[in-house]
């Protein structure tokens, strides 16, 4: 409910900002000026008019730019074809230094998008998991204005993870575990990030990631933001132990797993974070742009969980602590105003750290697109 309310407020502000960018007349409404004045209450009418004008100026400031550095969008509509590749991985480790990296096969999605000014909506088909019954679900949405942007995401993992690498100790060859299917990891992630672009009049995030403006001269900006995320993680380490036994033998399983590996884990935590970073748009040739930004977040995690094993070593698993998380954005765009093409990538990384057990989760999208703008403003 909080996320839906937040989105409704943001959509309303962005819509009014887009209106303000193109309506440059001094009047706020089509009615004559004195129509705002109520009968027998001229003072109250003047106050209302001034408040409307103040609100108009505040919202219009979201779209004001220095036109020496940024060229505003000259069209109302866009049509785009986009390929989206989703990438995800989990790194699980314990206090003995053992580690396993799990990742599903990347999703390959293709679909059309249509847009009006700042708002672009589309639909993609996942050809990688088409009809395979993995029940993988995901939703990623990013909205960019000159001053403020935000990401909202939801991911519910399927059961198609594979072991990308494993470390059990010195002298133990784990190559037989590489790319082995593992259906014992379940993950659900949902949350959002909102951030403020300090140098928003000369540095344009939309130029790099939504193509609604064009960066004319290279420029950078500090970034500040806030994030919220809920993460549910369930690991069937007994199942992982069975795979190690089948692939590496009983001796390795007895020696390395029985004494040190968690036999089951249910982790549920909420992450509140404050972030800071820097972004830079490099105009390396006419009509070309390379963009890169990195934000580091200090996340305060409230978590509860259960770890079951044959000893009581991990009986107490409730904790509150701080961890470092991050968001990286990269893009390269060719844009002549009407036609555009390029690639972009957005990656999120979150860390959960306990003395006996820790995880690092990374997920993101790699996009390739081509599109055209039309409908003069």
C-alpha positions in Angstrom: 0.0 0.0 0.0 2.9 2.4 0.9 4.5 1.8 -2.5 1.2 2.3 -4.4 0.7 5.6 -2.6 4.2 6.7 -3.2 3.9 5.9 -7.0 0.6 7.8 -7.2 2.2 10.9 -5.7 5.2 10.6 -8.0 3.1 10.1 -11.1 1.0 13.2 -10.3 4.1 15.3 -9.7 5.8 14.1 -12.9 2.7 14.6 -15.0 2.3 18.2 -13.8 6.1 18.7 -14.4 5.8 17.6 -18.0 2.8 19.9 -18.5 4.8 22.8 -17.0 7.7 22.2 -19.3 5.7 22.7 -22.4 3.1 25.3 -21.3 5.2 28.5 -21.0 2.3 31.0 -20.9 2.1 33.1 -17.7 -1.5 32.0 -17.0 -2.3 29.0 -15.0 -5.8 28.4 -16.3 -7.7 29.4 -19.4 -10.2 31.5 -17.3 -9.5 35.3 -17.0 -7.4 36.4 -14.1 -10.3 37.9 -12.1 -12.2 34.7 -12.3 -10.1 33.4 -9.5 -11.4 36.1 -7.2 -14.4 35.0 -5.2 -17.3 37.4 -4.8 -17.0 39.6 -1.8 -13.7 37.9 -0.9 -11.0 39.5 -3.0 -8.3 39.0 -0.5 -8.9 35.2 -0.3 -9.0 35.0 -4.1 -5.6 36.7 -4.4 -4.1 34.3 -1.8 -5.4 31.3 -3.8 -4.0 32.7 -7.0 -0.6 33.3 -5.4 -0.5 29.7 -3.9 -1.3 28.2 -7.3 1.5 30.3 -8.9 4.0 29.2 -6.2 3.0 25.5 -6.7 3.3 26.0 -10.4 6.9 27.3 -10.1 7.9 24.6 -7.6 6.7 21.8 -9.9 8.0 23.5 -13.1 11.5 23.6 -11.5 11.6 19.8 -11.9 11.9 20.3 -15.6 14.1 23.4 -15.9 17.5 22.9 -17.5 20.4 24.9 -18.7 19.9 24.6 -22.5 23.6 25.1 -23.2 24.1 21.6 -21.6 20.8 19.8 -22.1 18.4 19.8 -25.0 14.8 19.2 -23.9 12.6 16.7 -25.7 11.1 18.1 -28.9 8.5 15.4 -29.4 5.5 14.1 -27.4 5.6 10.4 -28.3 8.0 7.5 -28.8 8.0 3.9 -29.9 10.8 1.5 -29.0 11.8 -2.1 -29.3 13.9 -3.4 -26.4 15.8 -6.5 -25.5 16.1 -7.1 -21.7 18.5 -9.6 -20.2 18.0 -10.2 -16.4 21.0 -11.3 -14.4 21.0 -12.6 -10.8 23.4 -14.3 -8.4 23.7 -15.3 -4.8 27.0 -15.8 -2.9 26.6 -17.8 0.3 29.5 -18.2 2.8 30.1 -19.3 6.4 32.7 -18.6 9.1 34.9 -21.5 7.9 35.5 -19.7 4.6 33.4 -22.1 2.6 31.5 -20.4 -0.3 29.1 -21.3 -3.0 27.9 -19.0 -5.8 24.4 -19.8 -7.3 22.9 -18.2 -10.3 20.0 -18.9 -12.7 20.3 -18.9 -16.4 19.9 -15.2 -17.6 16.5 -14.4 -18.9 16.2 -13.1 -22.5 13.2 -10.9 -23.1 12.1 -8.9 -26.1 9.1 -6.6 -26.5 7.7 -3.2 -27.7 7.4 0.0 -25.7 5.3 3.1 -26.3 5.8 6.4 -24.5 4.2 9.8 -23.9 6.8 12.4 -22.8 8.4 11.0 -19.6 6.2 8.0 -19.2 7.2 4.8 -21.2 5.3 1.5 -20.8 6.0 -1.8 -22.5 5.7 -5.6 -22.4 8.4 -8.2 -23.0 8.2 -12.0 -23.5 10.8 -14.2 -21.7 12.0 -16.6 -24.4 14.5 -18.3 -22.0 11.8 -19.7 -19.7 8.9 -19.9 -22.1 6.7 -22.8 -21.0 9.5 -24.4 -18.9 7.5 -24.3 -15.6 10.1 -22.5 -13.5 7.6 -19.9 -12.2 10.1 -17.1 -12.3 8.5 -13.7 -11.8 10.0 -10.2 -12.0 9.1 -6.6 -12.4 11.5 -3.6 -12.7 10.4 0.0 -13.3 12.6 3.1 -13.4 11.4 6.7 -13.8 13.7 9.6 -14.5 13.1 13.3 -14.2 15.8 16.0 -14.2 15.8 16.4 -10.4 14.4 13.1 -9.0 14.4 9.5 -10.2 13.3 6.2 -8.7 13.4 2.5 -9.2 10.8 -0.1 -8.1 11.5 -3.8 -8.3 10.0 -7.2 -7.5 11.6 -10.6 -8.0 10.4 -14.0 -7.2 12.9 -16.7 -8.1 12.2 -19.9 -9.9 13.9 -23.2 -9.3 16.5 -23.1 -12.1 19.6 -22.1 -10.1 22.9 -23.6 -10.9 26.2 -23.8 -9.0 28.6 -21.4 -10.6 31.5 -22.0 -8.2 32.2 -23.6 -4.9 35.0 -23.4 -2.4 35.2 -26.0 0.4 38.8 -25.8 1.6 42.4 -26.1 0.6 43.1 -29.1 -1.6 39.5 -29.9 -2.4 38.8 -30.0 -6.1 35.2 -28.8 -6.6 35.2 -28.5 -10.4 32.7 -31.4 -10.6 30.1 -29.1 -9.0 30.3 -26.4 -11.7 26.9 -25.8 -13.5 25.1 -28.4 -11.5 21.4 -27.7 -11.2 20.2 -26.8 -7.7 16.5 -26.3 -6.8 17.0 -25.6 -3.1 17.1 -21.8 -3.2 14.0 -19.7 -3.0 14.2 -15.9 -3.0 11.7 -13.0 -3.0 12.9 -9.4 -3.2 10.8 -6.2 -3.4 11.6 -2.6 -2.8 12.4 0.8 -4.3 15.1 3.5 -4.5 14.5 7.2 -4.8 17.4 9.6 -5.4 18.0 13.3 -6.0 20.3 14.7 -8.7 22.1 17.8 -7.3 23.3 19.3 -10.6 20.0 18.6 -12.4 20.1 21.7 -14.6 23.3 20.6 -16.4 23.4 16.8 -15.8 20.6 14.7 -17.4 19.8 11.2 -16.2 16.9 11.0 -18.7 19.4 11.6 -21.6 21.2 8.4 -20.7 18.4 6.1 -19.5 15.1 7.3 -21.0 16.2 9.3 -24.1 13.7 12.1 -23.3 16.5 14.7 -23.4 19.9 15.1 -25.0 23.1 15.9 -23.2 25.1 18.4 -25.3 28.1 19.0 -23.1 29.8 16.6 -20.7 28.7 17.1 -17.1 28.5 15.3 -13.8 26.5 15.5 -10.5 26.5 14.2 -6.9 23.6 11.9 -6.1 21.7 11.4 -2.8 19.0 8.9 -2.1 16.9 6.6 0.1 16.0 3.0 -0.4 13.7 0.4 1.0 13.8 -3.4 0.4 12.3 -6.6 1.8 14.1 -9.9 1.2 13.0 -13.4 2.0 15.6 -16.1 1.4 15.2 -19.9 2.0 18.1 -22.3 1.5 17.9 -26.0 1.6 21.5 -26.8 2.5 20.7 -30.5 3.1 19.9 -30.6 -0.6 23.2 -28.9 -1.4 25.0 -31.5 0.8 23.4 -34.3 -1.2 24.8 -32.8 -4.4 28.2 -32.5 -2.9 28.0 -36.1 -1.8 26.9 -37.3 -5.3 29.5 -35.3 -7.1 32.5 -35.2 -4.8 32.1 -38.3 -2.7 31.2 -39.4 0.8 34.6 -38.5 2.2 34.4 -34.8 1.2 30.8 -34.6 2.4 31.6 -36.1 5.8 34.8 -34.1 6.3 33.7 -30.7 5.1 30.0 -30.5 5.3 28.8 -32.4 8.4 30.9 -30.2 10.8 30.5 -26.8 9.3 27.6 -26.3 6.9 24.2 -24.9 7.9 21.5 -27.5 7.3 18.7 -25.1 6.6 18.1 -21.4 6.6 15.1 -19.1 6.5 16.1 -15.4 6.3 13.6 -12.5 6.3 15.0 -8.9 6.6 13.9 -5.4 5.8 16.6 -2.9 4.6 16.4 0.9 5.0 19.3 2.7 3.4 20.7 6.1 2.8 22.9 6.4 -0.3 25.4 8.9 -1.8 27.2 8.7 -5.1 28.2 10.4 -8.3 27.2 10.2 -12.0 28.9 11.5 -15.1 27.6 12.0 -18.7 30.4 12.0 -21.2 29.6 13.4 -24.6 32.5 11.8 -26.5 31.2 12.6 -30.0 28.3 14.5 -31.6 25.0 12.8 -30.8 26.8 10.2 -28.6 26.8 9.8 -24.9 28.4 7.4 -22.4 27.0 7.5 -18.8 28.2 6.0 -15.6 27.1 6.4 -12.0 27.7 4.6 -8.7 25.9 5.0 -5.4 27.0 3.4 -2.1 24.3 2.9 0.5 24.5 2.4 4.2 21.7 -0.1 4.9 20.1 -0.6 8.3 18.7 -4.1 8.3 16.0 -5.5 10.6 16.0 -9.2 10.3 14.7 -12.4 11.8 15.4 -16.0 10.8 15.9 -19.6 11.7 18.9 -21.8 11.2 18.6 -25.4 12.1 21.6 -27.7 12.5 22.6 -30.6 14.7 24.3 -28.3 17.2 22.9 -25.1 18.8 25.7 -22.9 17.5 23.3 -20.7 15.5 20.3 -20.9 17.7 20.1 -17.1 18.1 19.6 -15.6 14.6 17.8 -12.3 15.3 19.9 -9.2 14.8 20.1 -5.5 13.8 23.1 -4.2 12.0 24.5 -2.0 9.2 25.8 -3.1 5.8 27.0 -1.5 2.6 24.9 -1.9 -0.5 25.3 -0.4 -4.0 23.6 0.6 -7.2 25.5 1.0 -10.5 24.1 2.4 -13.8 25.9 2.5 -17.1 24.7 3.4 -20.6 25.8 4.3 -24.1 23.4 6.2 -26.4 23.2 7.6 -29.9 20.5 10.1 -30.2 19.9 12.6 -33.1 16.7 13.9 -31.6 14.3 11.8 -33.6 16.0 8.4 -33.8 17.9 6.8 -30.9 19.6 3.5 -30.1 21.8 2.2 -27.3 22.4 0.0 -24.4 22.0 0.4 -20.6 22.6 -1.6 -17.5 21.4 -1.2 -13.9 22.7 -3.5 -11.1 21.8 -3.7 -7.4 23.8 -5.5 -4.8 22.8 -6.2 -1.2 24.8 -7.7 1.7 23.6 -9.6 4.6 26.3 -10.4 7.1 26.3 -12.5 10.3 29.5 -13.8 11.9 28.4 -17.4 11.2 26.6 -16.9 7.9 26.5 -14.2 5.2 25.0 -13.7 1.7 25.6 -11.3 -1.1 22.8 -10.9 -3.7 23.2 -9.1 -7.0 20.6 -8.6 -9.7 20.1 -6.3 -12.6 19.1 -5.8 -16.2 21.1 -5.3 -19.4 19.1 -3.6 -22.1 19.5 -3.0 -25.8 17.0 -0.8 -27.6 16.2 1.2 -30.7 13.4 3.7 -31.1 11.9 6.8 -32.8 10.3 10.0 -31.4 7.4 11.7 -33.2 4.6 14.2 -32.7 6.1 17.7 -32.4 5.4 19.6 -29.1 
